[in-house]
């Protein structure tokens, strides 16, 4: 089984390279000149896209093929007071350059819209905001020229005191989305509300690929072990492939998220690095029936955590453990 590792948005190795520089609405309003403010927002966005390209070059040099883009590429892009602003015309070349690099190097990229993007909400205004945010993320991926295999990963959302009703609202609201938003979506289990079993049920009903977060599953479960769910989770990716009419060579490997608890007293928060043993225990359990899997590292140390994990895996590989290091960010695990 080929395992590729990736990280989220920011680098702790490359300095002065934030792709998430921003401006608050309060600062924008103080400028007085609206057009000057918009030009400033576009200038910040250009810098963010430039730094994204720097990070992608860093990733390519380090063999990192899996990367989550920051949602904050364009400051204030979805703010209601700027609903008449279309930033994409001014940023078209910058987005295209980022997308061309991703495509050239065969990278798997994604977004993870924030926790305010909830389709299970009973409040119409929150739903409108959530759909607007999903459209914005989809527009960014389209501006990069990336196909529907570049996904927006979200959680089901809040339970609002009645989890079955919340799940039903999610399914209803999902069905009302434009197809271009539906085809970009994956669902992930969360650490407090919708566990892996419940998220899998929604994915199977809607035909959505499921991203298994093994840390979330550890702190929010029904007594199941994560690899016990894996065959059905894997099939959500196979079903998605069939619906999209993709050839096997174009298929996305299933994706999981991994992080480690910060401490026994704070098990839900993420530590700086990744503890290898629980991750390897999971990967070994699924290796026999999984040709490939992509692992998104959600540790606080970002790419630094990835490099630290790879050093540990190199030592493990030398001990004749059935692990082969393939390059700077991927391994093979023998069944």
C-alpha positions as a LaTeX table, in Angstrom:
\begin{tabular}{lrrr}
\hline
Residue & $x$ (\AA) & $y$ (\AA) & $z$ (\AA) \\
\hline
Unk1 & 0.00 & 0.00 & 0.00 \\
Unk2 & 1.39 & 3.36 & $-1.05$ \\
Unk3 & 0.95 & 6.05 & 1.60 \\
Unk4 & 1.48 & 9.71 & 0.69 \\
Unk5 & 1.71 & 12.34 & 3.43 \\
Unk6 & 0.65 & 15.96 & 3.22 \\
Unk7 & 0.09 & 18.95 & 5.48 \\
Unk8 & $-2.19$ & 21.92 & 5.99 \\
Unk9 & $-1.76$ & 25.39 & 4.50 \\
Unk10 & 1.16 & 26.89 & 6.42 \\
Unk11 & 4.86 & 25.99 & 6.63 \\
Unk12 & 6.88 & 26.06 & 9.82 \\
Unk13 & 10.02 & 25.44 & 7.75 \\
Unk14 & 9.79 & 28.17 & 5.09 \\
Unk15 & 9.86 & 31.56 & 6.79 \\
Unk16 & 7.85 & 34.67 & 5.88 \\
Unk17 & 5.62 & 32.70 & 3.55 \\
Unk18 & 2.09 & 33.07 & 4.91 \\
Unk19 & $-0.63$ & 32.42 & 2.30 \\
Unk20 & $-3.26$ & 33.74 & 4.74 \\
Unk21 & $-2.51$ & 37.44 & 5.15 \\
Unk22 & $-5.75$ & 39.32 & 5.70 \\
Unk23 & $-7.54$ & 42.57 & 6.42 \\
Unk24 & $-10.45$ & 43.04 & 8.80 \\
Unk25 & $-13.68$ & 44.70 & 7.75 \\
Unk26 & $-13.02$ & 47.36 & 10.36 \\
Unk27 & $-9.68$ & 48.21 & 8.73 \\
Unk28 & $-11.28$ & 48.19 & 5.29 \\
Unk29 & $-14.01$ & 50.58 & 6.43 \\
Unk30 & $-11.48$ & 53.00 & 7.91 \\
Unk31 & $-9.82$ & 53.51 & 4.52 \\
Unk32 & $-12.66$ & 55.74 & 3.38 \\
Unk33 & $-11.98$ & 55.14 & $-0.32$ \\
Unk34 & $-13.82$ & 51.93 & $-1.25$ \\
Unk35 & $-12.03$ & 51.42 & $-4.55$ \\
Unk36 & $-8.64$ & 51.87 & $-2.89$ \\
Unk37 & $-9.70$ & 49.36 & $-0.26$ \\
Unk38 & $-10.64$ & 46.80 & $-2.89$ \\
Unk39 & $-7.31$ & 47.30 & $-4.65$ \\
Unk40 & $-5.63$ & 46.70 & $-1.30$ \\
Unk41 & $-7.59$ & 43.47 & $-0.80$ \\
Unk42 & $-6.58$ & 42.31 & $-4.26$ \\
Unk43 & $-2.95$ & 43.16 & $-3.53$ \\
Unk44 & $-3.04$ & 41.05 & $-0.35$ \\
Unk45 & $-4.65$ & 38.20 & $-2.28$ \\
Unk46 & $-1.90$ & 38.38 & $-4.91$ \\
Unk47 & 0.70 & 38.10 & $-2.15$ \\
Unk48 & $-1.15$ & 35.13 & $-0.67$ \\
Unk49 & $-1.21$ & 33.38 & $-4.04$ \\
Unk50 & 2.47 & 34.17 & $-4.56$ \\
Unk51 & 3.29 & 32.62 & $-1.20$ \\
Unk52 & 1.09 & 29.63 & $-2.04$ \\
Unk53 & 3.21 & 29.12 & $-5.14$ \\
Unk54 & 6.36 & 29.33 & $-3.00$ \\
Unk55 & 4.94 & 26.65 & $-0.70$ \\
Unk56 & 4.03 & 24.46 & $-3.66$ \\
Unk57 & 7.60 & 24.73 & $-4.95$ \\
Unk58 & 8.81 & 23.75 & $-1.49$ \\
Unk59 & 6.41 & 20.80 & $-1.56$ \\
Unk60 & 7.61 & 19.68 & $-4.99$ \\
Unk61 & 11.24 & 19.82 & $-3.86$ \\
Unk62 & 10.30 & 17.71 & $-0.82$ \\
Unk63 & 8.18 & 15.16 & $-2.77$ \\
Unk64 & 5.00 & 16.33 & $-1.00$ \\
Unk65 & 2.04 & 15.62 & $-3.29$ \\
Unk66 & $-0.82$ & 16.20 & $-0.83$ \\
Unk67 & $-1.58$ & 19.74 & 0.34 \\
Unk68 & $-4.52$ & 21.62 & 1.79 \\
Unk69 & $-4.88$ & 25.17 & 0.51 \\
Unk70 & $-5.82$ & 27.87 & 2.97 \\
Unk71 & $-9.36$ & 29.21 & 2.75 \\
Unk72 & $-8.02$ & 32.72 & 3.39 \\
Unk73 & $-6.45$ & 33.35 & 0.00 \\
Unk74 & $-8.77$ & 36.30 & $-0.69$ \\
Unk75 & $-9.49$ & 38.50 & 2.35 \\
Unk76 & $-13.15$ & 39.40 & 2.96 \\
Unk77 & $-14.17$ & 37.56 & $-0.22$ \\
Unk78 & $-17.48$ & 36.36 & 1.24 \\
Unk79 & $-18.28$ & 39.35 & 3.46 \\
Unk80 & $-21.88$ & 40.51 & 2.85 \\
Unk81 & $-20.82$ & 44.16 & 2.56 \\
Unk82 & $-18.58$ & 43.25 & $-0.39$ \\
Unk83 & $-21.08$ & 41.07 & $-2.24$ \\
Unk84 & $-20.76$ & 43.25 & $-5.37$ \\
Unk85 & $-16.99$ & 42.68 & $-5.57$ \\
Unk86 & $-15.70$ & 40.04 & $-7.97$ \\
Unk87 & $-12.00$ & 39.54 & $-7.19$ \\
Unk88 & $-11.38$ & 36.81 & $-9.75$ \\
Unk89 & $-10.89$ & 39.06 & $-12.76$ \\
Unk90 & $-7.97$ & 40.84 & $-11.07$ \\
Unk91 & $-6.53$ & 37.54 & $-9.78$ \\
Unk92 & $-7.07$ & 35.33 & $-12.83$ \\
Unk93 & $-3.39$ & 35.07 & $-13.81$ \\
Unk94 & $-2.30$ & 34.41 & $-10.23$ \\
Unk95 & $-4.83$ & 31.62 & $-9.73$ \\
Unk96 & $-3.98$ & 30.13 & $-13.12$ \\
Unk97 & $-0.27$ & 30.06 & $-12.25$ \\
Unk98 & $-0.95$ & 28.22 & $-8.99$ \\
Unk99 & $-3.26$ & 25.75 & $-10.72$ \\
Unk100 & $-0.78$ & 25.10 & $-13.53$ \\
Unk101 & 1.93 & 24.23 & $-11.00$ \\
Unk102 & $-0.40$ & 21.89 & $-9.12$ \\
Unk103 & $-1.37$ & 20.15 & $-12.36$ \\
Unk104 & 2.19 & 19.92 & $-13.69$ \\
Unk105 & 3.41 & 18.23 & $-10.51$ \\
Unk106 & 0.43 & 15.93 & $-10.06$ \\
Unk107 & $-0.47$ & 17.28 & $-6.64$ \\
Unk108 & $-3.65$ & 16.52 & $-4.74$ \\
Unk109 & $-5.04$ & 19.74 & $-3.29$ \\
Unk110 & $-8.17$ & 20.53 & $-1.32$ \\
Unk111 & $-9.90$ & 23.11 & 0.84 \\
Unk112 & $-11.49$ & 22.69 & 4.26 \\
Unk113 & $-14.10$ & 25.47 & 4.66 \\
Unk114 & $-14.34$ & 26.57 & 8.29 \\
Unk115 & $-16.78$ & 25.46 & 10.96 \\
Unk116 & $-19.26$ & 28.22 & 10.05 \\
Unk117 & $-20.03$ & 26.33 & 6.82 \\
Unk118 & $-22.84$ & 24.06 & 8.06 \\
Unk119 & $-25.53$ & 22.51 & 5.91 \\
Unk120 & $-27.31$ & 20.99 & 8.91 \\
Unk121 & $-28.39$ & 24.42 & 10.17 \\
Unk122 & $-32.07$ & 25.21 & 10.80 \\
Unk123 & $-31.39$ & 28.94 & 10.23 \\
Unk124 & $-31.96$ & 30.20 & 6.66 \\
Unk125 & $-29.39$ & 33.00 & 6.96 \\
Unk126 & $-26.69$ & 30.54 & 8.07 \\
Unk127 & $-27.55$ & 28.24 & 5.18 \\
Unk128 & $-27.26$ & 31.11 & 2.71 \\
Unk129 & $-23.86$ & 32.02 & 4.16 \\
Unk130 & $-22.72$ & 28.39 & 4.05 \\
Unk131 & $-23.70$ & 27.93 & 0.41 \\
Unk132 & $-21.97$ & 31.22 & $-0.44$ \\
Unk133 & $-18.80$ & 29.95 & 1.24 \\
Unk134 & $-18.93$ & 26.62 & $-0.60$ \\
Unk135 & $-19.40$ & 28.47 & $-3.89$ \\
Unk136 & $-16.41$ & 30.69 & $-3.12$ \\
Unk137 & $-14.16$ & 27.70 & $-2.47$ \\
Unk138 & $-15.40$ & 26.03 & $-5.65$ \\
Unk139 & $-14.79$ & 29.23 & $-7.61$ \\
Unk140 & $-11.18$ & 29.30 & $-6.35$ \\
Unk141 & $-10.61$ & 25.72 & $-7.48$ \\
Unk142 & $-12.18$ & 26.50 & $-10.84$ \\
Unk143 & $-10.00$ & 29.62 & $-11.17$ \\
Unk144 & $-7.01$ & 27.32 & $-10.74$ \\
Unk145 & $-8.31$ & 25.15 & $-13.56$ \\
Unk146 & $-8.48$ & 22.11 & $-11.28$ \\
Unk147 & $-10.91$ & 19.26 & $-11.99$ \\
Unk148 & $-13.59$ & 18.01 & $-9.60$ \\
Unk149 & $-11.06$ & 15.69 & $-7.98$ \\
Unk150 & $-9.92$ & 18.79 & $-6.03$ \\
Unk151 & $-12.37$ & 18.72 & $-3.15$ \\
Unk152 & $-13.96$ & 20.86 & $-0.45$ \\
Unk153 & $-14.03$ & 18.84 & 2.77 \\
Unk154 & $-16.62$ & 19.73 & 5.42 \\
Unk155 & $-18.33$ & 18.32 & 8.50 \\
Unk156 & $-22.05$ & 17.58 & 8.68 \\
Unk157 & $-22.42$ & 20.36 & 11.26 \\
Unk158 & $-24.26$ & 20.88 & 14.52 \\
Unk159 & $-26.94$ & 18.65 & 15.99 \\
Unk160 & $-29.06$ & 21.51 & 17.38 \\
Unk161 & $-30.52$ & 19.23 & 20.05 \\
Unk162 & $-31.83$ & 16.68 & 17.56 \\
Unk163 & $-29.18$ & 14.80 & 15.62 \\
Unk164 & $-31.49$ & 12.79 & 13.31 \\
Unk165 & $-33.27$ & 15.99 & 12.27 \\
Unk166 & $-29.95$ & 17.75 & 11.72 \\
Unk167 & $-28.73$ & 14.90 & 9.51 \\
Unk168 & $-32.00$ & 15.02 & 7.57 \\
Unk169 & $-31.56$ & 18.77 & 7.03 \\
Unk170 & $-28.03$ & 18.19 & 5.78 \\
Unk171 & $-29.29$ & 15.67 & 3.24 \\
Unk172 & $-32.10$ & 18.02 & 2.17 \\
Unk173 & $-29.83$ & 21.04 & 1.83 \\
Unk174 & $-27.18$ & 19.02 & 0.00 \\
Unk175 & $-29.78$ & 17.87 & $-2.52$ \\
Unk176 & $-30.61$ & 21.53 & $-3.26$ \\
Unk177 & $-27.00$ & 22.48 & $-4.03$ \\
Unk178 & $-25.89$ & 23.00 & $-7.63$ \\
Unk179 & $-24.17$ & 19.92 & $-9.05$ \\
Unk180 & $-20.88$ & 21.84 & $-9.33$ \\
Unk181 & $-20.82$ & 22.18 & $-5.54$ \\
Unk182 & $-21.98$ & 18.63 & $-4.87$ \\
Unk183 & $-19.26$ & 17.03 & $-6.98$ \\
Unk184 & $-16.52$ & 18.89 & $-5.10$ \\
Unk185 & $-17.58$ & 17.75 & $-1.63$ \\
Unk186 & $-16.23$ & 15.21 & 0.85 \\
Unk187 & $-17.49$ & 14.63 & 4.40 \\
Unk188 & $-15.42$ & 14.12 & 7.54 \\
Unk189 & $-16.39$ & 12.78 & 10.97 \\
Unk190 & $-15.96$ & 15.29 & 13.78 \\
Unk191 & $-14.74$ & 15.06 & 17.36 \\
Unk192 & $-17.90$ & 16.08 & 19.22 \\
Unk193 & $-21.09$ & 15.63 & 17.20 \\
Unk194 & $-21.36$ & 13.40 & 14.12 \\
Unk195 & $-19.08$ & 10.43 & 14.67 \\
Unk196 & $-17.60$ & 8.18 & 12.01 \\
Unk197 & $-20.52$ & 5.74 & 11.97 \\
Unk198 & $-23.05$ & 8.54 & 11.54 \\
Unk199 & $-20.98$ & 10.37 & 8.94 \\
Unk200 & $-20.50$ & 7.17 & 6.97 \\
Unk201 & $-24.26$ & 6.61 & 6.89 \\
Unk202 & $-24.81$ & 10.06 & 5.35 \\
Unk203 & $-21.98$ & 9.55 & 2.86 \\
Unk204 & $-23.41$ & 6.24 & 1.72 \\
Unk205 & $-26.89$ & 7.70 & 1.28 \\
Unk206 & $-25.67$ & 10.75 & $-0.69$ \\
Unk207 & $-22.85$ & 9.04 & $-2.58$ \\
Unk208 & $-20.17$ & 11.25 & $-1.03$ \\
Unk209 & $-16.57$ & 10.18 & $-0.33$ \\
Unk210 & $-15.78$ & 10.06 & 3.37 \\
Unk211 & $-12.58$ & 11.40 & 4.88 \\
Unk212 & $-11.84$ & 9.44 & 8.05 \\
Unk213 & $-10.20$ & 11.48 & 10.79 \\
Unk214 & $-8.68$ & 8.84 & 13.05 \\
Unk215 & $-8.04$ & 11.30 & 15.88 \\
Unk216 & $-11.69$ & 12.42 & 15.84 \\
Unk217 & $-12.78$ & 8.80 & 15.70 \\
Unk218 & $-10.69$ & 7.99 & 18.75 \\
Unk219 & $-12.38$ & 10.70 & 20.87 \\
Unk220 & $-15.89$ & 10.33 & 19.40 \\
Unk221 & $-17.03$ & 6.80 & 18.60 \\
Unk222 & $-19.60$ & 4.10 & 19.29 \\
Unk223 & $-17.06$ & 1.53 & 20.45 \\
Unk224 & $-15.89$ & 0.57 & 16.97 \\
Unk225 & $-12.26$ & 0.40 & 15.92 \\
Unk226 & $-11.39$ & 2.61 & 12.94 \\
Unk227 & $-10.24$ & $-0.22$ & 10.68 \\
Unk228 & $-13.56$ & $-1.99$ & 11.23 \\
Unk229 & $-15.25$ & 0.86 & 9.33 \\
Unk230 & $-12.60$ & 1.07 & 6.65 \\
Unk231 & $-14.07$ & $-1.33$ & 4.04 \\
Unk232 & $-17.28$ & 0.71 & 3.87 \\
Unk233 & $-15.39$ & 4.01 & 3.93 \\
Unk234 & $-13.16$ & 2.80 & 1.10 \\
Unk235 & $-16.25$ & 1.92 & $-0.93$ \\
Unk236 & $-17.50$ & 5.52 & $-0.70$ \\
Unk237 & $-14.45$ & 6.52 & $-2.76$ \\
Unk238 & $-15.01$ & 3.69 & $-5.24$ \\
Unk239 & $-18.68$ & 4.68 & $-5.62$ \\
Unk240 & $-17.69$ & 8.30 & $-6.22$ \\
Unk241 & $-15.31$ & 7.16 & $-8.96$ \\
Unk242 & $-18.07$ & 5.20 & $-10.69$ \\
Unk243 & $-20.53$ & 8.12 & $-10.55$ \\
Unk244 & $-17.99$ & 10.52 & $-12.00$ \\
Unk245 & $-17.28$ & 8.04 & $-14.80$ \\
Unk246 & $-13.55$ & 8.21 & $-14.16$ \\
Unk247 & $-11.08$ & 5.63 & $-15.33$ \\
Unk248 & $-9.23$ & 3.77 & $-12.54$ \\
Unk249 & $-6.03$ & 5.63 & $-13.47$ \\
Unk250 & $-7.82$ & 8.90 & $-12.63$ \\
Unk251 & $-9.12$ & 7.64 & $-9.30$ \\
Unk252 & $-8.40$ & 9.44 & $-6.06$ \\
Unk253 & $-6.97$ & 7.32 & $-3.29$ \\
Unk254 & $-9.07$ & 7.55 & $-0.15$ \\
Unk255 & $-7.90$ & 10.21 & 2.25 \\
Unk256 & $-7.57$ & 10.17 & 6.03 \\
Unk257 & $-6.68$ & 12.87 & 8.53 \\
Unk258 & $-4.23$ & 12.23 & 11.33 \\
Unk259 & $-3.16$ & 14.17 & 14.40 \\
Unk260 & $-2.24$ & 13.31 & 17.97 \\
Unk261 & $-3.77$ & 14.56 & 21.22 \\
Unk262 & $-2.01$ & 17.49 & 22.83 \\
Unk263 & $-2.21$ & 15.85 & 26.27 \\
Unk264 & $-4.28$ & 13.35 & 28.30 \\
Unk265 & $-6.15$ & 16.28 & 29.83 \\
Unk266 & $-6.79$ & 17.85 & 26.41 \\
Unk267 & $-7.34$ & 14.88 & 24.09 \\
Unk268 & $-9.20$ & 16.77 & 21.35 \\
Unk269 & $-6.57$ & 19.45 & 20.68 \\
Unk270 & $-3.74$ & 18.74 & 18.27 \\
Unk271 & $-0.15$ & 18.20 & 19.32 \\
Unk272 & 2.81 & 19.71 & 17.48 \\
Unk273 & 3.77 & 16.37 & 15.95 \\
Unk274 & 2.27 & 12.98 & 15.10 \\
Unk275 & 2.75 & 9.91 & 17.26 \\
Unk276 & 3.72 & 7.21 & 14.73 \\
Unk277 & 2.53 & 4.07 & 16.57 \\
Unk278 & $-1.28$ & 4.59 & 16.39 \\
Unk279 & $-1.04$ & 5.74 & 12.78 \\
Unk280 & 1.04 & 2.74 & 11.75 \\
Unk281 & $-1.30$ & 0.39 & 13.60 \\
Unk282 & $-4.18$ & 1.70 & 11.50 \\
Unk283 & $-2.25$ & 1.67 & 8.22 \\
Unk284 & $-1.06$ & $-1.91$ & 8.75 \\
Unk285 & $-4.64$ & $-3.03$ & 9.38 \\
Unk286 & $-5.87$ & $-1.63$ & 6.05 \\
Unk287 & $-2.82$ & $-2.35$ & 3.89 \\
Unk288 & $-3.93$ & $-5.73$ & 2.54 \\
Unk289 & $-7.06$ & $-4.36$ & 0.86 \\
Unk290 & $-6.04$ & $-0.76$ & 0.10 \\
Unk291 & $-3.72$ & $-0.08$ & $-2.84$ \\
Unk292 & $-3.06$ & 3.52 & $-1.80$ \\
Unk293 & $-4.12$ & 6.09 & 0.77 \\
Unk294 & $-3.34$ & 9.78 & 1.27 \\
Unk295 & $-2.73$ & 11.05 & 4.80 \\
Unk296 & $-3.32$ & 14.69 & 5.70 \\
Unk297 & $-1.27$ & 15.61 & 8.77 \\
Unk298 & $-3.13$ & 18.13 & 10.93 \\
Unk299 & $-0.39$ & 18.62 & 13.52 \\
Unk300 & 0.49 & 22.10 & 14.75 \\
Unk301 & 4.02 & 21.87 & 13.31 \\
Unk302 & 2.60 & 21.48 & 9.76 \\
Unk303 & 5.32 & 20.40 & 7.31 \\
Unk304 & 7.77 & 20.21 & 10.20 \\
Unk305 & 5.64 & 17.42 & 11.66 \\
Unk306 & 5.64 & 15.66 & 8.28 \\
Unk307 & 9.43 & 15.76 & 8.04 \\
Unk308 & 9.79 & 14.55 & 11.65 \\
Unk309 & 7.41 & 11.66 & 10.96 \\
Unk310 & 9.32 & 10.70 & 7.83 \\
Unk311 & 12.58 & 10.56 & 9.80 \\
Unk312 & 10.94 & 8.16 & 12.26 \\
Unk313 & 9.58 & 6.06 & 9.41 \\
Unk314 & 13.03 & 5.86 & 7.84 \\
Unk315 & 14.34 & 4.40 & 11.09 \\
Unk316 & 11.41 & 1.98 & 11.22 \\
Unk317 & 12.06 & 0.93 & 7.62 \\
Unk318 & 15.67 & 0.08 & 8.40 \\
Unk319 & 14.52 & $-2.42$ & 11.00 \\
Unk320 & 12.92 & $-4.69$ & 8.40 \\
Unk321 & 9.36 & $-3.87$ & 9.40 \\
Unk322 & 7.67 & $-4.20$ & 6.01 \\
Unk323 & 7.94 & $-0.46$ & 5.40 \\
Unk324 & 9.81 & 0.99 & 2.43 \\
Unk325 & 10.48 & 4.70 & 2.13 \\
Unk326 & 9.70 & 5.74 & $-1.45$ \\
Unk327 & 10.71 & 9.40 & $-1.33$ \\
Unk328 & 10.64 & 12.40 & 0.97 \\
Unk329 & 6.92 & 12.17 & 1.74 \\
Unk330 & 5.67 & 8.66 & 0.91 \\
Unk331 & 6.14 & 5.07 & 1.97 \\
Unk332 & 5.03 & 1.60 & 0.98 \\
Unk333 & 3.59 & $-0.77$ & 3.58 \\
Unk334 & 3.61 & $-4.46$ & 2.81 \\
Unk335 & 0.34 & $-6.25$ & 3.63 \\
\hline
\end{tabular}
